[in-house]
């Protein structure tokens, strides 16, 4: 899945939030089926935003702000995904659209 940089950053953030087993660039690139360089760029961007601590490259982790932001997006994703599935959207399209809605919809729309 080739995503916009914003969507990929959110997907990487959610991998850390869900405590995926291998949270290195290679592990996340396998999980998300994305190129390692794209995941690396996303992780660098998350670090610059203060959401990810990469001081130990083998064990990067979310900062407090990163945890809050990831929780926010995880809740929006769950709400959106459940709504789309209820409306009869197939699972693959629902997942793809849920990322878009979670990132770009206003709080009022959600």
ZADO-1210 file (C-alpha; in nm, 4 decimals, padded with zeros to 6 digits):
<atoms>
<atom x="00.0000" y="00.0000" z="00.0000" code="UNK" pos="1"/>
<atom x="00.1560" y="00.3263" z="-00.1076" code="UNK" pos="2"/>
<atom x="00.0248" y="00.6023" z="00.1147" code="UNK" pos="3"/>
<atom x="00.0684" y="00.9741" z="00.1373" code="UNK" pos="4"/>
<atom x="00.3431" y="01.0733" z="00.3821" code="UNK" pos="5"/>
<atom x="00.0799" y="01.1854" z="00.6361" code="UNK" pos="6"/>
<atom x="-00.1046" y="00.8538" z="00.6251" code="UNK" pos="7"/>
<atom x="00.2194" y="00.6572" z="00.6486" code="UNK" pos="8"/>
<atom x="00.3277" y="00.8584" z="00.9549" code="UNK" pos="9"/>
<atom x="-00.0065" y="00.7803" z="01.1197" code="UNK" pos="10"/>
<atom x="00.0255" y="00.4097" z="01.0336" code="UNK" pos="11"/>
<atom x="00.3781" y="00.3991" z="01.1814" code="UNK" pos="12"/>
<atom x="00.2566" y="00.5847" z="01.4906" code="UNK" pos="13"/>
<atom x="-00.0205" y="00.3272" z="01.5347" code="UNK" pos="14"/>
<atom x="00.2309" y="00.0408" z="01.5014" code="UNK" pos="15"/>
<atom x="00.4135" y="00.1801" z="01.8023" code="UNK" pos="16"/>
<atom x="00.0871" y="00.2357" z="01.9888" code="UNK" pos="17"/>
<atom x="-00.0264" y="-00.1222" z="01.9272" code="UNK" pos="18"/>
<atom x="00.3124" y="-00.2402" z="02.0557" code="UNK" pos="19"/>
<atom x="00.3909" y="-00.4364" z="01.7402" code="UNK" pos="20"/>
<atom x="00.6677" y="-00.6860" z="01.8156" code="UNK" pos="21"/>
<atom x="00.9513" y="-00.5488" z="01.6083" code="UNK" pos="22"/>
<atom x="00.9435" y="-00.1702" z="01.6152" code="UNK" pos="23"/>
<atom x="01.2551" y="-00.1159" z="01.4065" code="UNK" pos="24"/>
<atom x="01.2480" y="00.0282" z="01.0562" code="UNK" pos="25"/>
<atom x="01.2763" y="-00.3186" z="00.9053" code="UNK" pos="26"/>
<atom x="01.0090" y="-00.4679" z="01.1321" code="UNK" pos="27"/>
<atom x="00.7600" y="-00.1910" z="01.0650" code="UNK" pos="28"/>
<atom x="00.8297" y="-00.1961" z="00.6916" code="UNK" pos="29"/>
<atom x="00.7444" y="-00.5683" z="00.6905" code="UNK" pos="30"/>
<atom x="00.4301" y="-00.5143" z="00.8985" code="UNK" pos="31"/>
<atom x="00.3046" y="-00.2284" z="00.6808" code="UNK" pos="32"/>
<atom x="00.4385" y="-00.3714" z="00.3527" code="UNK" pos="33"/>
<atom x="00.6152" y="-00.0422" z="00.2853" code="UNK" pos="34"/>
<atom x="00.9661" y="00.0320" z="00.1623" code="UNK" pos="35"/>
<atom x="01.2227" y="00.0681" z="00.4408" code="UNK" pos="36"/>
<atom x="01.3256" y="00.4154" z="00.3245" code="UNK" pos="37"/>
<atom x="00.9638" y="00.5354" z="00.3445" code="UNK" pos="38"/>
<atom x="00.9259" y="00.3987" z="00.6980" code="UNK" pos="39"/>
<atom x="01.2593" y="00.5516" z="00.7960" code="UNK" pos="40"/>
<atom x="01.1484" y="00.8937" z="00.6664" code="UNK" pos="41"/>
<atom x="00.8205" y="00.8603" z="00.8548" code="UNK" pos="42"/>
<atom x="01.0027" y="00.7737" z="01.1779" code="UNK" pos="43"/>
<atom x="01.2395" y="01.0695" z="01.1338" code="UNK" pos="44"/>
<atom x="00.9388" y="01.2978" z="01.0832" code="UNK" pos="45"/>
<atom x="00.7683" y="01.1575" z="01.3954" code="UNK" pos="46"/>
<atom x="01.0876" y="01.2157" z="01.5913" code="UNK" pos="47"/>
<atom x="01.1085" y="01.5782" z="01.4682" code="UNK" pos="48"/>
<atom x="00.7455" y="01.6287" z="01.5773" code="UNK" pos="49"/>
<atom x="00.8364" y="01.5046" z="01.9249" code="UNK" pos="50"/>
<atom x="00.6196" y="01.1949" z="01.8979" code="UNK" pos="51"/>
<atom x="00.8928" y="00.9310" z="01.8797" code="UNK" pos="52"/>
<atom x="01.2112" y="00.8830" z="02.0820" code="UNK" pos="53"/>
<atom x="01.4817" y="00.7165" z="01.8732" code="UNK" pos="54"/>
<atom x="01.7714" y="00.7706" z="02.1123" code="UNK" pos="55"/>
<atom x="01.8120" y="00.3909" z="02.1199" code="UNK" pos="56"/>
<atom x="01.7814" y="00.2856" z="01.7528" code="UNK" pos="57"/>
<atom x="01.7063" y="-00.0765" z="01.8473" code="UNK" pos="58"/>
<atom x="01.4230" y="00.0202" z="02.0848" code="UNK" pos="59"/>
<atom x="01.2503" y="00.3375" z="01.9618" code="UNK" pos="60"/>
<atom x="00.9372" y="00.4268" z="02.1564" code="UNK" pos="61"/>
<atom x="00.6592" y="00.6840" z="02.1672" code="UNK" pos="62"/>
<atom x="00.6953" y="00.9930" z="02.3795" code="UNK" pos="63"/>
<atom x="00.4081" y="01.0983" z="02.6081" code="UNK" pos="64"/>
<atom x="00.2847" y="01.3288" z="02.3330" code="UNK" pos="65"/>
<atom x="00.3184" y="01.0424" z="02.0835" code="UNK" pos="66"/>
<atom x="00.1086" y="00.8146" z="02.3072" code="UNK" pos="67"/>
<atom x="-00.1669" y="01.0777" z="02.3272" code="UNK" pos="68"/>
<atom x="-00.1661" y="01.1406" z="01.9521" code="UNK" pos="69"/>
<atom x="-00.1643" y="00.7686" z="01.8720" code="UNK" pos="70"/>
<atom x="-00.4548" y="00.7049" z="02.1109" code="UNK" pos="71"/>
<atom x="-00.6485" y="00.9887" z="01.9475" code="UNK" pos="72"/>
<atom x="-00.6002" y="00.8389" z="01.5988" code="UNK" pos="73"/>
<atom x="-00.6659" y="00.4819" z="01.7166" code="UNK" pos="74"/>
<atom x="-01.0040" y="00.5857" z="01.8572" code="UNK" pos="75"/>
<atom x="-01.0955" y="00.7734" z="01.5396" code="UNK" pos="76"/>
<atom x="-00.9877" y="00.4751" z="01.3283" code="UNK" pos="77"/>
<atom x="-01.2010" y="00.2340" z="01.5295" code="UNK" pos="78"/>
<atom x="-01.5099" y="00.4554" z="01.5087" code="UNK" pos="79"/>
<atom x="-01.4687" y="00.5118" z="01.1364" code="UNK" pos="80"/>
<atom x="-01.3896" y="00.1502" z="01.0536" code="UNK" pos="81"/>
<atom x="-01.6887" y="00.0221" z="01.2483" code="UNK" pos="82"/>
<atom x="-01.9180" y="00.2738" z="01.0778" code="UNK" pos="83"/>
<atom x="-01.7939" y="00.1853" z="00.7295" code="UNK" pos="84"/>
<atom x="-01.8282" y="-00.1875" z="00.7935" code="UNK" pos="85"/>
<atom x="-02.1803" y="-00.1308" z="00.9294" code="UNK" pos="86"/>
<atom x="-02.2646" y="00.0553" z="00.6092" code="UNK" pos="87"/>
<atom x="-02.1535" y="-00.2454" z="00.4034" code="UNK" pos="88"/>
<atom x="-01.8154" y="-00.1274" z="00.2792" code="UNK" pos="89"/>
<atom x="-01.5771" y="-00.4182" z="00.2193" code="UNK" pos="90"/>
<atom x="-01.2962" y="-00.4555" z="00.4740" code="UNK" pos="91"/>
<atom x="-01.0063" y="-00.3488" z="00.2489" code="UNK" pos="92"/>
<atom x="-01.1744" y="-00.0281" z="00.1323" code="UNK" pos="93"/>
<atom x="-01.3022" y="00.0407" z="00.4831" code="UNK" pos="94"/>
<atom x="-00.9499" y="00.0163" z="00.6261" code="UNK" pos="95"/>
<atom x="-00.8052" y="00.2420" z="00.3582" code="UNK" pos="96"/>
<atom x="-01.0810" y="00.5007" z="00.3955" code="UNK" pos="97"/>
<atom x="-01.0687" y="00.4867" z="00.7755" code="UNK" pos="98"/>
<atom x="-00.7082" y="00.6095" z="00.7683" code="UNK" pos="99"/>
<atom x="-00.8114" y="00.9017" z="00.5484" code="UNK" pos="100"/>
<atom x="-01.1120" y="00.9910" z="00.7632" code="UNK" pos="101"/>
<atom x="-00.9239" y="00.9561" z="01.0919" code="UNK" pos="102"/>
<atom x="-00.6519" y="01.1904" z="00.9724" code="UNK" pos="103"/>
<atom x="-00.8427" y="01.4505" z="00.7748" code="UNK" pos="104"/>
<atom x="-01.1977" y="01.4750" z="00.9196" code="UNK" pos="105"/>
<atom x="-01.2719" y="01.7431" z="01.1736" code="UNK" pos="106"/>
<atom x="-01.3676" y="01.6527" z="01.5286" code="UNK" pos="107"/>
<atom x="-01.7181" y="01.7815" z="01.4582" code="UNK" pos="108"/>
<atom x="-01.7568" y="01.5428" z="01.1619" code="UNK" pos="109"/>
<atom x="-01.6292" y="01.2510" z="01.3686" code="UNK" pos="110"/>
</atoms>
